[in-house]
Amino acid sequence: MNTNRNLQLLFDRPSEPVFTTKGNENVVFDVPAHYLTDRYQTFGQSLSNRYGENASEHIPVKSVQSVNLGEIEQLSRYDAFSIFVPKHRRLACALVDIFLGCTDTDNLISTSLYCKDRVNPAMYNYALSIAMLHRPDTRNVPVPTLIQTFPDRFINSAVFSQAREEAQLVSPELRSPIVIPRDFTASDLDEEHRVAYWREDIGNNLHHWHWHLVYPFESNTRAIVAKDRRGELFYYMHEQILARYNFERLANQLARVKQYNNFREPVKEGYFPKLQTILASRGWTPRQENMMIQDLDRPVDEIRMTVSDFEIYIRRIYDAIHSGMVMDRNGGTIVLDEIRGIDVLGDLIEASMLSVNPDYYGNVHNFGHLFLGYIHDPEGKYLERPGIMADPATDLRDPIFFRWHAFIDEMFQDYKATIPRYTRGLLNNPDIRLTDVVVNTEGGSPNVFDTFWMQSDLDLSRGLDFVERGGIFVRHTHLNHSPFTYNITVNNTGPAKMGTVRIYLSPKFDERGLPWQFREHRLMFIEMDKFFTQLQPGNNNIVRRSDESSVTIPYERTFRNLETGRDATDADSFNFCGCGHPQHLLVPRGTPSGMACQLFVMVSNYELDKVEQSLEGSCADAASYCGIKDKLYPDRRSMGYPFDRFPPDNVGTLEDFMTPNMIAKDVTIRFSDRTVLNPRNTTNVPPQT
């Protein structure tokens, strides 16, 4: 347990030197003298005495010889780190290798402490997180979530001066939470701000960051990247983010996202993130309205790409999709078939190191983020740091993220149009008939989802350098919903067997208030849950709680607080299950008058779904979006089945698509503009106003 705690303390206060006290318990690492950087060598002993005399515990550190960091130190401690930047990614991979190469946890602690003050703190956090997620001897160590170590990625910069004042002048037991305004990036004069509550949701952004932590797209250790169906999961997770965002837009009387696909036209949307980096004391650069991407030429970051070359790579990908095959590095071809094609395409578009031919097809997804992230200073002429589109912890906040990913998704949909449609035999489940489904919301009416605002407290103390110890809380407002259950009635006219229950939700009407045509409707279904169940002969009544969803993780996993204590035996799954859509955003906002929606439930043929493997001891909290650690994806069907493919020509509406093992029920999402306090909040002092 002490080893686990000591490993967690490596993330504490990212820019404070290694000799300062760590954690709220004020422990000190007794580091050898040669661990100190040149700045502190001359008075190292006095520093050791100063911080050591009031420490509650001294942690002896096994001495290692100087670590050969090489060019890793080229990235300044005050530079903006981004995994989208080729040079940064290469340096981070080298640092991951150093941490993976440590012989045991004691050696990992010693090596990490030597590196901590010598490398960029954000790169250090990323590399150490990747290493600890993938080392067999650190799987039982909960890795701190990024909100704890780098709160500047998520919170209004005005908060930090208040937080430092509170920490300096007020004792921990009397500190009150600092309220983050729900509207701090824009006013409703900007129509895109209507859905800022969803884009800027802290849990939503943590989900996107953690997914890319679990599924990095480059490493010198291939196994870290080459996880089962990784390319397809890249497609599906982002497709679902886009579908959920479009759902929120319709709830706020906005049209669905328009693709960003003309790179010679201005980006009409501006975005001013109001975020300021703690390390560099510089704001994340805003984007003015109607700016245009330009050729990138930033040699110091190894970024060079013309818009024309970017367009060529995109045309090559479309040519591959329409021809049904891609060209590998050796000039051979790989068929984009209905089984493996989506996985090959996902790795190629992103592009991860698994891309079959990055020299020919480029790095389209990642360079799209860079073009938009450096739109204000494409040549580095003004030494500006990137905008938020260049960081997976912040890019979800920007409206252009969704326009860019609508274009990326269109590539995948073009591929889906080339593969065979599902026949009724591939949709039907013999002997199974769905007869009813009812949603029962706690304290509400049947088939009515209830949404509202909730205020929750977060402790920032691990991420605020050079301030007094003790909890430092902020109170943020986020969407939430009342708990509910699905009550599903299934009639089985055959023998007992297993079935796969698939639950989706969509708006009933498009932005014009008209019923959907199925070709568009299928892209609006958001996955709510998926699970296996035993079906006995006759009627089966299945009850499933909303907090059991296969796409979400509970509040405790999204905003985990390592100070509260937790049984370490489940930490292996805990780390992997830090990946998942936040439970509080499972249900879209809806409208005050009630948004008309359709709940779709299907019980598919388990014999065609099952994957033969043992899941004992594995975390499957958000398996639909995140898979299962060290396992195969737990569903043999294509991700998004049965809505992932184009329908047969004779299917015009959802009703035309239905088979007896499916049911669609009209439901309503009613939003109440009320705000409640999260019962998990631990601060008793009233918030600052």
C-alpha positions in Angstrom: 0.0 0.0 0.0 2.9 2.4 0.8 4.4 1.6 -2.6 1.1 2.5 -4.3 0.8 5.7 -2.4 4.4 6.6 -3.2 3.8 6.0 -6.9 0.7 8.3 -6.8 2.8 11.0 -5.1 5.0 11.2 -8.2 2.1 13.1 -9.9 1.6 15.5 -7.0 2.2 19.2 -7.7 3.6 18.9 -11.2 6.1 21.8 -11.2 7.2 21.7 -7.5 10.7 20.2 -7.1 11.2 16.7 -5.9 12.5 17.7 -2.5 9.3 19.6 -1.4 6.6 17.9 0.7 4.1 15.7 -1.2 0.4 15.0 -0.6 -1.8 16.3 2.2 0.1 14.1 4.6 3.3 16.2 4.0 5.7 13.3 3.2 9.1 13.9 1.8 11.2 11.8 -0.7 14.8 11.7 0.6 16.4 12.0 -2.8 20.2 11.7 -3.3 22.0 15.0 -3.9 22.7 14.3 -7.6 18.9 14.2 -8.2 18.8 18.0 -7.7 19.0 20.1 -10.8 21.8 22.7 -11.2 19.5 25.4 -9.8 19.3 23.7 -6.4 22.7 21.9 -6.1 24.5 24.7 -4.3 22.0 24.8 -1.4 20.5 21.3 -1.5 21.3 20.5 2.1 19.5 23.5 3.5 16.5 22.8 1.3 16.5 19.2 2.5 16.5 20.4 6.1 13.9 23.0 5.5 11.3 20.7 4.0 12.3 17.6 6.0 11.9 19.0 9.5 8.1 19.3 9.2 7.5 16.2 7.2 5.2 13.5 8.6 7.3 10.8 6.9 10.5 10.4 5.1 10.5 8.1 2.1 14.0 6.7 1.3 14.8 6.7 -2.4 17.1 4.1 -3.9 19.8 5.9 -5.8 20.1 5.4 -9.6 22.8 6.7 -11.7 22.1 9.7 -14.0 19.4 8.7 -16.5 20.3 9.4 -20.1 17.5 11.7 -21.1 19.1 12.8 -24.3 16.9 15.0 -26.5 13.9 14.5 -24.1 15.2 17.6 -22.3 14.9 19.6 -25.5 11.2 20.3 -24.7 11.3 23.2 -22.1 9.5 22.7 -18.8 7.4 25.8 -19.8 6.5 24.7 -23.3 3.0 23.4 -24.3 3.1 19.6 -24.7 0.8 17.9 -27.2 0.8 14.3 -28.4 -0.4 15.6 -31.8 3.0 17.3 -32.3 5.4 14.8 -34.0 8.4 15.8 -32.0 6.6 15.9 -28.7 5.2 12.4 -29.4 8.7 11.1 -30.2 10.1 12.5 -27.0 7.3 11.1 -24.9 7.7 7.7 -26.4 11.4 7.7 -25.4 10.4 8.7 -21.8 7.8 6.0 -21.7 10.5 3.5 -22.7 12.7 4.7 -19.8 9.8 4.1 -17.3 8.9 0.8 -18.8 12.5 -0.3 -18.6 12.7 0.1 -14.8 13.3 -3.3 -13.2 10.7 -2.9 -10.3 8.6 -0.3 -8.6 11.4 0.9 -6.4 13.5 1.5 -9.5 10.5 3.2 -11.2 10.1 5.6 -8.3 13.8 6.4 -8.2 14.0 6.9 -12.0 10.8 9.0 -12.1 12.0 11.3 -9.3 15.3 11.8 -11.1 13.4 12.8 -14.3 10.7 14.8 -12.7 12.5 18.2 -12.5 14.4 17.7 -15.8 11.5 17.2 -18.3 8.4 19.0 -19.3 5.8 18.3 -16.5 2.9 17.6 -18.9 5.0 15.2 -20.9 6.2 13.6 -17.6 2.6 13.1 -16.5 1.6 11.6 -19.9 4.6 9.2 -20.1 4.4 8.1 -16.5 0.6 7.5 -16.8 1.1 5.4 -20.0 3.9 3.4 -18.3 1.9 2.7 -15.1 -1.2 1.7 -17.1 0.8 -0.9 -19.0 3.4 -2.2 -16.5 2.3 -5.4 -14.9 3.6 -4.3 -11.5 1.8 -1.0 -11.4 -1.7 -2.1 -12.5 -2.9 -1.9 -8.9 -2.0 1.8 -8.6 -4.8 4.2 -9.4 -3.4 6.9 -11.7 -4.6 10.4 -10.8 -7.0 11.8 -13.2 -5.8 14.9 -15.1 -8.2 17.3 -13.3 -6.2 16.7 -10.2 -2.8 17.3 -11.6 -3.5 19.9 -14.4 -6.7 21.6 -13.5 -5.8 24.4 -15.9 -7.0 22.2 -18.8 -10.5 22.3 -17.5 -11.2 25.3 -15.3 -11.7 29.1 -15.9 -8.3 30.7 -15.3 -9.9 33.3 -13.0 -10.3 30.6 -10.4 -6.7 30.1 -9.7 -5.9 33.5 -8.2 -8.9 33.0 -5.9 -7.7 29.5 -5.1 -4.2 30.7 -4.1 -5.7 33.4 -1.9 -7.9 30.9 -0.2 -5.1 28.4 0.4 -2.7 31.1 1.7 -5.1 32.9 4.1 -7.7 30.3 5.2 -7.2 27.2 7.2 -8.3 23.9 5.4 -11.3 23.3 7.5 -12.7 26.7 6.8 -12.1 26.9 3.1 -15.1 27.3 0.9 -15.6 26.1 -2.7 -15.0 28.6 -5.5 -18.0 28.6 -7.8 -17.2 28.3 -11.5 -19.8 30.2 -13.6 -21.7 27.9 -16.0 -21.3 30.6 -18.7 -17.7 31.9 -18.7 -16.5 31.5 -22.3 -19.2 33.4 -24.2 -22.7 34.8 -24.1 -25.8 33.6 -25.9 -25.0 36.2 -28.6 -22.9 33.3 -29.9 -25.5 30.6 -30.7 -22.9 27.9 -30.3 -22.7 28.8 -26.7 -26.1 27.2 -26.2 -24.3 23.8 -26.0 -21.2 25.0 -24.2 -22.4 23.2 -21.1 -21.9 19.9 -22.9 -18.7 20.7 -24.8 -17.0 22.2 -21.7 -18.2 19.6 -19.3 -15.2 18.5 -17.2 -16.2 14.8 -17.1 -16.8 14.8 -20.9 -13.3 16.2 -21.5 -11.8 13.8 -19.0 -13.4 10.9 -20.9 -11.8 12.0 -24.2 -8.4 12.5 -22.6 -8.5 9.2 -20.8 -9.6 7.3 -23.9 -6.5 8.6 -25.7 -4.4 7.6 -22.6 -5.7 4.0 -22.8 -5.4 4.0 -26.6 -2.3 6.0 -27.5 -1.6 6.1 -31.2 2.2 5.8 -31.0 4.7 3.9 -28.8 8.1 2.3 -29.2 6.4 -0.7 -27.6 3.9 -2.0 -30.1 1.7 -3.9 -27.7 0.7 -0.6 -26.0 -1.0 0.6 -29.2 -2.0 -2.7 -30.9 -5.1 -3.5 -28.8 -8.0 -5.5 -30.2 -10.0 -3.6 -32.8 -8.3 -0.3 -31.9 -9.0 1.4 -35.3 -12.7 0.5 -35.2 -12.9 1.8 -31.6 -11.4 5.1 -32.7 -14.2 5.3 -35.2 -17.0 4.3 -32.9 -16.1 6.3 -29.8 -15.8 9.5 -31.8 -19.0 8.7 -33.9 -20.9 8.4 -30.6 -19.5 11.7 -29.3 -20.7 13.3 -32.5 -24.1 11.7 -32.2 -24.5 12.8 -28.6 -23.5 16.3 -29.5 -26.0 16.5 -32.3 -28.6 15.3 -29.9 -27.8 18.2 -27.6 -27.9 20.6 -30.5 -31.4 19.5 -31.5 -32.5 19.9 -27.8 -31.2 23.5 -28.0 -32.9 24.4 -31.4 -29.7 24.1 -33.3 -29.1 22.2 -36.5 -26.8 19.2 -36.7 -23.1 19.9 -37.2 -22.0 20.9 -40.6 -18.8 19.2 -41.8 -15.6 21.2 -42.0 -14.5 19.9 -45.4 -13.5 22.9 -47.4 -10.0 23.9 -46.2 -9.9 26.9 -48.5 -12.7 28.7 -46.7 -12.7 30.5 -43.4 -13.7 28.8 -40.2 -16.7 30.9 -39.3 -16.7 29.9 -35.6 -14.5 31.6 -33.1 -13.7 30.3 -29.7 -12.2 31.9 -26.6 -11.4 29.2 -24.1 -10.6 31.4 -21.1 -8.0 28.8 -19.9 -4.5 29.8 -18.7 -1.7 27.3 -18.2 -0.4 27.2 -14.7 3.2 26.3 -15.8 3.7 29.0 -18.4 1.3 31.5 -17.1 0.1 32.0 -20.7 -3.4 31.6 -21.9 -4.6 29.0 -24.4 -4.7 31.0 -27.6 -8.2 31.9 -28.8 -9.4 31.7 -32.4 -11.0 34.7 -34.0 -14.0 34.2 -36.3 -13.3 33.6 -40.0 -9.7 32.6 -39.7 -8.3 30.2 -42.3 -5.9 27.3 -42.0 -2.5 27.9 -43.7 0.5 25.8 -44.6 2.2 24.6 -41.4 6.0 25.2 -41.1 7.2 24.9 -37.5 10.6 23.1 -37.8 11.3 23.3 -34.0 8.2 21.0 -33.5 9.0 18.9 -36.6 5.7 20.1 -38.1 5.6 20.7 -41.8 2.5 20.2 -44.0 1.0 22.2 -46.8 -2.8 22.5 -47.2 -2.4 21.1 -50.7 -0.5 18.0 -49.5 -3.2 17.5 -46.7 -5.9 17.5 -49.4 -3.9 15.0 -51.5 -3.7 12.6 -48.5 -7.5 12.9 -48.0 -8.1 12.2 -51.7 -6.0 9.1 -51.5 -8.0 7.8 -48.5 -11.3 8.4 -50.5 -9.8 6.6 -53.5 -9.0 3.7 -51.2 -12.5 3.6 -49.8 -14.2 3.7 -53.2 -11.9 1.1 -54.7 -12.4 -1.1 -51.6 -8.7 -1.6 -50.9 -5.7 0.2 -49.5 -2.0 0.0 -50.6 0.5 -1.2 -48.0 4.1 0.0 -47.6 5.3 -2.7 -50.0 2.9 -1.9 -52.8 0.6 -4.7 -52.0 -3.1 -4.3 -51.4 -5.4 -4.9 -48.4 -9.1 -5.4 -49.0 -11.4 -3.2 -46.9 -13.8 -6.1 -46.3 -16.8 -6.0 -43.9 -14.9 -7.6 -41.1 -11.5 -6.0 -40.8 -11.9 -3.0 -43.1 -13.1 -0.6 -40.5 -10.2 -1.4 -38.3 -7.7 -0.9 -41.0 -9.3 2.3 -42.0 -9.5 3.7 -38.5 -5.8 3.1 -37.9 -5.0 4.7 -41.3 -7.2 7.8 -40.8 -6.1 8.7 -37.3 -3.2 7.7 -38.1 -1.8 5.4 -35.4 1.5 3.6 -35.7 -0.6 0.7 -36.9 -1.4 2.5 -40.2 -0.5 0.2 -43.1 1.0 3.1 -45.1 1.5 6.4 -43.3 3.9 7.7 -46.0 1.2 7.4 -48.7 -2.0 8.1 -46.7 -0.5 10.6 -44.2 -1.7 11.5 -40.8 -5.0 13.1 -41.6 -6.9 13.2 -38.3 -4.0 14.3 -36.2 -2.8 16.9 -38.7 -6.4 18.3 -38.9 -6.1 19.0 -35.2 -2.7 20.7 -35.8 -3.9 22.8 -38.7 -6.7 24.1 -36.5 -4.6 24.3 -33.3 -2.0 26.5 -35.0 -4.3 28.5 -37.2 -3.2 31.7 -35.4 0.6 31.1 -35.9 1.2 28.4 -38.4 4.9 29.3 -38.9 5.7 30.0 -35.2 6.5 33.6 -36.1 5.0 34.9 -32.9 6.2 32.1 -30.6 2.6 31.4 -29.8 1.5 28.3 -28.0 -1.1 26.1 -29.7 -4.9 26.5 -29.3 -7.0 23.9 -27.6 -7.5 21.8 -30.7 -3.9 20.6 -30.3 -4.6 18.8 -27.0 -7.0 15.9 -26.5 -7.7 17.1 -22.9 -9.1 20.4 -24.2 -10.1 20.0 -27.9 -13.7 18.8 -27.1 -14.5 22.3 -25.8 -14.2 23.9 -29.3 -17.1 23.9 -31.7 -14.7 23.2 -34.6 -13.8 19.8 -33.0 -17.2 18.5 -34.0 -17.2 20.0 -37.4 -13.8 18.4 -38.0 -15.0 15.0 -36.6 -18.2 15.2 -38.7 -15.8 15.2 -41.7 -13.8 12.3 -40.3 -17.0 10.4 -39.6 -18.1 11.0 -43.2 -15.0 9.0 -44.4 -16.1 6.1 -42.3 -19.7 6.4 -43.5 -18.5 6.3 -47.1 -16.7 3.0 -46.3 -19.9 1.7 -44.6 -21.8 2.4 -47.8 -19.5 0.0 -49.7 -20.1 -3.1 -47.6 -23.1 -5.4 -47.7 -26.3 -4.3 -45.9 -27.7 -6.4 -43.1 -30.2 -8.9 -44.2 -33.2 -9.7 -42.1 -31.5 -12.9 -41.2 -28.6 -11.0 -39.7 -31.0 -8.8 -37.7 -33.6 -11.3 -36.6 -33.3 -13.6 -33.6 -35.3 -16.8 -34.0 -38.0 -17.4 -31.4 -37.5 -14.0 -29.8 -40.1 -11.3 -29.8 -39.9 -8.0 -27.9 -43.4 -7.1 -26.7 -42.8 -4.0 -24.4 -40.3 -1.7 -22.9 -41.1 0.9 -20.2 -38.7 3.4 -18.6 -39.4 4.1 -14.9 -37.7 7.2 -13.6 -37.2 7.6 -9.9 -40.0 9.9 -8.7 -41.3 10.5 -12.2 -43.7 9.4 -14.9 -43.3 6.3 -17.0 -41.3 6.8 -20.2 -40.1 10.3 -19.2 -36.4 11.0 -18.5 -35.8 13.8 -16.0 -32.7 16.0 -16.4 -31.5 19.0 -14.4 -28.4 20.9 -13.2 -26.2 19.6 -10.4 -23.3 21.4 -8.6 -20.4 19.2 -7.6 -17.2 20.0 -5.8 -13.7 19.1 -7.0 -10.4 19.2 -5.0 -7.6 21.0 -6.9 -5.0 20.7 -4.2 -2.8 18.2 -6.0 -2.5 20.4 -9.1 -1.8 23.8 -7.5 1.9 24.3 -7.1 3.5 26.4 -4.3 0.5 26.9 -2.2 -0.4 25.8 1.3 -1.6 22.2 1.7 -5.1 21.1 2.4 -8.2 20.8 0.2 -8.9 23.6 -2.3 -12.3 23.1 -3.8 -14.1 24.4 -6.9 -17.9 23.9 -7.5 -18.9 23.3 -11.1 -22.3 23.0 -12.6 -23.1 20.1 -14.9 -26.0 18.3 -16.4 -27.5 15.3 -14.6 -30.5 13.0 -14.7 -32.7 11.1 -12.2 -31.9 7.4 -11.9 -34.2 5.2 -13.9 -34.7 1.5 -14.9 -35.6 -0.2 -18.2 -38.4 -2.8 -17.8 -38.2 -5.0 -20.9 -40.6 -7.8 -21.8 -39.3 -10.5 -24.1 -41.2 -13.6 -25.3 -39.2 -16.6 -26.1 -41.1 -19.3 -28.0 -38.1 -21.7 -28.1 -35.8 -23.3 -25.6 -33.8 -21.4 -23.0 -30.9 -19.4 -24.5 -28.8 -16.3 -24.0 -29.5 -13.0 -25.7 -27.7 -9.7 -26.2 -29.8 -6.6 -25.2 -28.9 -3.5 -27.1 -30.5 -0.2 -26.1 -30.3 3.0 -28.1 -32.0 6.5 -27.9 -32.6 9.1 -30.6 -34.5 12.3 -31.2 -37.8 11.5 -32.9 -37.7 14.4 -35.3 -35.0 16.3 -37.2 -34.2 20.0 -36.8 -37.1 20.9 -39.1 -39.5 19.0 -36.9 -40.0 16.3 -39.5 -39.8 12.5 -39.1 -36.4 11.0 -40.0 -35.5 9.1 -43.1 -33.7 6.0 -41.8 -30.4 6.8 -43.6 -30.1 9.8 -41.5 -31.9 8.5 -38.4 -29.5 5.7 -37.9 -26.7 8.2 -37.2 -28.6 9.9 -34.5 -29.0 6.8 -32.2 -26.8 7.0 -29.1 -25.9 3.8 -27.4 -27.4 3.7 -23.9 -26.5 0.1 -22.8 -25.6 -3.4 -23.9 -25.7 -6.5 -21.9 -26.2 -10.3 -22.0 -29.1 -12.0 -20.4 -30.6 -15.5 -20.0 -34.0 -16.0 -21.7 -36.2 -18.7 -20.4 -39.1 -20.1 -22.5 -42.2 -17.9 -22.3 -42.3 -14.3 -21.1 -39.2 -12.8 -19.6 -39.2 -9.5 -17.6 -35.8 -7.9 -17.7 -35.0 -5.0 -15.3 -31.9 -3.0 -15.9 -30.7 0.1 -13.9 -29.4 3.2 -15.6 -26.2 3.1 -13.5 -25.3 -0.3 -15.0 -24.8 1.2 -18.5 -22.1 -0.3 -20.6 -21.1 3.1 -22.0 -20.6 5.1 -18.8 -18.5 5.1 -15.7 -19.8 6.4 -12.3 -19.0 9.8 -10.8 -16.4 8.2 -8.5 -14.4 6.9 -11.4 -14.6 10.1 -13.5 -13.7 12.5 -10.6 -11.7 10.1 -8.5 -10.2 11.5 -5.3 -7.1 9.5 -4.2 -7.1 11.2 -0.8 -10.4 9.5 0.3 -8.9 6.0 0.4 -10.1 3.0 -1.5 -9.5 -0.7 -1.6 -6.4 -1.1 -3.8 -7.4 -4.6 -5.0 -9.7 -3.2 -7.6 -7.2 -0.6 -8.9 -6.2 -2.5 -12.0 -9.8 -2.3 -13.4 -10.1 1.1 -11.8 -7.4 2.5 -14.1 -8.8 1.1 -17.2 -12.3 2.1 -16.1 -11.2 5.7 -15.8 -12.1 5.4 -19.5 -15.8 5.9 -20.2 -18.5 8.4 -20.9 -19.5 10.1 -17.6 -22.7 8.7 -16.0 -24.1 12.2 -15.5 -24.2 12.7 -19.3 -25.9 9.4 -20.1 -29.1 11.2 -20.9 -29.2 14.3 -23.2 -30.6 17.5 -21.8 -34.0 17.5 -23.5 -36.3 20.5 -23.4 -38.5 22.1 -20.7 -41.7 21.1 -22.6 -40.4 17.6 -23.2 -38.3 16.5 -26.1 -39.9 13.7 -28.2 -37.5 10.8 -28.5 -37.5 7.1 -29.5 -36.1 4.4 -27.3 -34.9 1.4 -29.4 -34.3 -2.0 -27.8 -33.1 -5.1 -29.6 -32.3 -8.6 -28.4 -29.8 -10.0 -30.8 -28.7 -13.5 -31.5 -26.1 -14.3 -28.8 -24.6 -17.1 -30.9 -23.5 -14.5 -33.5 -22.5 -12.0 -30.8 -20.4 -13.9 -28.3 -16.7 -13.8 -27.9 -15.2 -16.9 -26.3 -13.1 -15.5 -23.4 -13.2 -15.3 -19.6 -14.0 -11.8 -18.2 -13.6 -12.8 -14.5 -11.9 -10.0 -12.6 -12.1 -7.7 -15.6 -13.6 -4.2 -15.7 -16.4 -3.9 -18.2 -18.0 -0.7 -16.9 -17.7 1.2 -20.3 -16.8 -1.7 -22.6 -18.9 -0.3 -25.5 -16.6 2.7 -25.8 -13.4 1.5 -24.2 -13.2 -2.3 -24.6 -11.8 -4.5 -21.8 -8.2 -4.4 -20.6 -6.0 -7.2 -22.1 -9.1 -8.8 -23.6 -10.9 -9.0 -26.9 -13.7 -6.5 -27.5 -16.7 -8.3 -25.9 -19.0 -8.3 -29.0 -18.3 -10.0 -32.3 -20.7 -7.7 -34.2 -19.6 -4.4 -35.7 -19.5 -1.6 -33.3 -22.8 0.3 -33.5 -24.7 -2.7 -34.8 -27.5 -2.7 -36.0 -27.2 1.0 -37.0 -23.6 1.0 -38.4 -24.5 0.1 -42.0 -26.6 1.6 -44.7 -30.1 0.0 -44.9 -31.4 -1.9 -47.9 -33.1 0.2 -50.5 -36.6 -0.8 -49.4 -36.0 0.6 -45.9 -37.2 4.2 -45.6 -38.0 4.5 -41.9 -37.2 2.9 -38.6 -40.5 1.0 -38.8 -39.4 -0.5 -42.2 -36.2 -1.7 -40.5 -37.7 -3.4 -37.5 -37.8 -7.2 -37.0 -39.7 -9.0 -34.2 -36.7 -9.0 -31.8 -36.8 -5.2 -31.8 -39.1 -2.6 -30.3 -39.2 1.2 -30.5 -41.1 3.2 -27.9 -41.9 6.9 -27.8 -40.3 8.5 -24.8 -39.7 12.1 -23.5 -36.8 13.9 -22.0 -38.0 16.7 -19.8 -35.4 19.2 -18.7 -36.0 21.1 -15.4 -34.0 24.3 -15.1 -33.3 23.7 -11.4 -29.9 23.2 -9.7 -29.3 20.7 -6.9 -26.2 20.0 -4.8 -24.3 16.8 -5.3 -24.8 14.7 -2.1 -21.1 13.5 -2.5 -19.9 17.0 -1.8 -17.8 17.0 1.4 -17.4 20.7 2.0 -19.7 22.1 4.6 -18.7 25.7 4.2 -21.0 27.8 1.9 -19.4 28.6 -1.5 -17.9 31.9 -2.3 -20.1 34.3 -4.2 
